[in-house]
Each structure stands twice: as structure tokens, then as C-alpha cells.
Amino acid sequence: MAATPMTTAMVTAALEATAAKIKPKEEHSFHKGDVVVYPTHGIGRIERVGFEEIAGHRLNLIHISFEDNQMTLRVPVAQARNAGLRTLASQQALAAALAILKGRPRASRLMWAKRSQEYLGKINTGDPGALAEVVRDLQSAGSLSQRKLFELALERLAGEIAATRGIAKPDAIEILNRTMVDARTDGVVAHSQPDVGG
């Protein structure tokens, strides 16, 4: 089935729908210089927030730059929250994600195609807990496709930890890897303890 080509009328209708949602004195909590998380792209920095004329419509847009993939995204303020744009996670949320990493990987009987969709869905939420679940479950990934999803989730989670703690991303990756190694080591030690119960 061929894709429907975009017409000028379709673009205009989409812009009008977006412009219609914008209130004149709309409140938002995003400001220039803020480090934010956009679910499908990871950590970005707000370069500016302001009104722009696009195809005859005045839209209040947030410009977000992503250093990792050298791109800039423009998100209408009216749709920012619905698109999942958020400020950095709290220390408590990141601590909970690290606790998830320490858990045992969950096995699934689903076909890989179905599981990969689920994992990608979790990654694209941008939620630290969901990212930690993917990293935990795929840490011993065997196939190339599993490894790619593992690395994507690891990078996203490390990016948020790095931004929150003010450290370099490689250092954050090291923290995550050490957390997983320590959890495995602790598990081996716990299982190897002799049963001294009476």
C-alpha cells in the first residue's frame, strides 16, 4: 500500500490544530538552558523557547538540541508534556532504577520479534525504571539485535545519570556496569553459602 503524499492542505490543517491548542498565556516549566529528557531521543538541552511564525501560524516552540546525535528538535509548548518531554529524574527515581538493575534478569517465552518490540517500547518511554529493566534483562545478550537494544537502553539510562550527577557519560556507564557485576557477584556468594540452619 503506497503512502499518501503530504499536501499543503494537510500541513496547514496540522498547524492549525496545533495552534488552536495554544493558549495566549500558557504556563510551562521549560526554560532556556534546562537539561531535559525527550523519550525517543534521550537527554537534550533547551536552546530557546519562544513564538515563531510557521506557514502563517504563530506557535510557541521549544528548541531542544541533542549532543549525542547532533540534532535539534522543535516541540510545541502545548504538546510538550503529551510528547513526554520532562525534566531530569529525581535521585530517588534513579536509585530505584539502580535497584532494578540489581535484580535477576527476567526470562520470557515470547518470540524475539515480540520481545524486541516490548523492549523498544520500554526504551522509548524514556522512564529510568523501564530502561533499567531492559538493561537488566539483556545484559547477557547473545544476538546482535539484543546487544543493540541493550546498548541503546544503557546509553539512555547512563545519559540521565550523568546529567543528574554532573559526571561524564562513560563514568555513568561504569557505575551501571559495576552495579550489575556486583549484583551478580553478590548472588553467586549468596548461593554458595553453606546452609547452617538447624
Secondary structure as the mmCIF struct_conf table of DSSP 4:
data_model
#
loop_
_struct_conf.conf_type_id
_struct_conf.id
_struct_conf.beg_label_comp_id
_struct_conf.beg_label_asym_id
_struct_conf.beg_label_seq_id
_struct_conf.end_label_comp_id
_struct_conf.end_label_asym_id
_struct_conf.end_label_seq_id
HELX_LH_PP_P HELX_LH_PP_P1 ALA A 2 MET A 6
HELX_RH_AL_P HELX_RH_AL_P1 THR A 8 ALA A 20
TURN_TY1_P TURN_TY1_P1 LYS A 21 LYS A 21
TURN_TY1_P TURN_TY1_P2 PRO A 24 LYS A 25
TURN_TY1_P TURN_TY1_P3 LYS A 32 GLY A 33
STRN STRN1 VAL A 35 TYR A 38
TURN_TY1_P TURN_TY1_P4 PRO A 39 HIS A 41
STRN STRN2 GLY A 42 ILE A 54
TURN_TY1_P TURN_TY1_P5 ALA A 55 GLY A 56
STRN STRN3 HIS A 57 PHE A 66
TURN_TY1_P TURN_TY1_P6 GLU A 67 GLN A 70
STRN STRN4 MET A 71 PRO A 76
HELX_RH_3T_P HELX_RH_3T_P1 VAL A 77 GLN A 79
TURN_TY1_P TURN_TY1_P7 ALA A 80 GLY A 84
STRN STRN5 ARG A 86 THR A 87
HELX_LH_PP_P HELX_LH_PP_P2 LEU A 88 SER A 90
HELX_RH_AL_P HELX_RH_AL_P2 GLN A 91 LEU A 101
TURN_TY1_P TURN_TY1_P8 LYS A 102 LYS A 102
BEND BEND1 GLY A 103 GLY A 103
HELX_LH_PP_P HELX_LH_PP_P3 ARG A 104 ALA A 107
BEND BEND2 LEU A 110 LEU A 110
HELX_RH_AL_P HELX_RH_AL_P3 TRP A 112 ILE A 123
TURN_TY1_P TURN_TY1_P9 ASN A 124 THR A 125
HELX_RH_AL_P HELX_RH_AL_P4 PRO A 128 LEU A 138
TURN_TY1_P TURN_TY1_P10 GLN A 139 SER A 140
BEND BEND3 SER A 143 SER A 143
HELX_RH_AL_P HELX_RH_AL_P5 LEU A 144 ARG A 165
TURN_TY1_P TURN_TY1_P11 GLY A 166 GLY A 166
HELX_RH_AL_P HELX_RH_AL_P6 LYS A 169 SER A 192
BEND BEND4 GLN A 193 GLN A 193
#
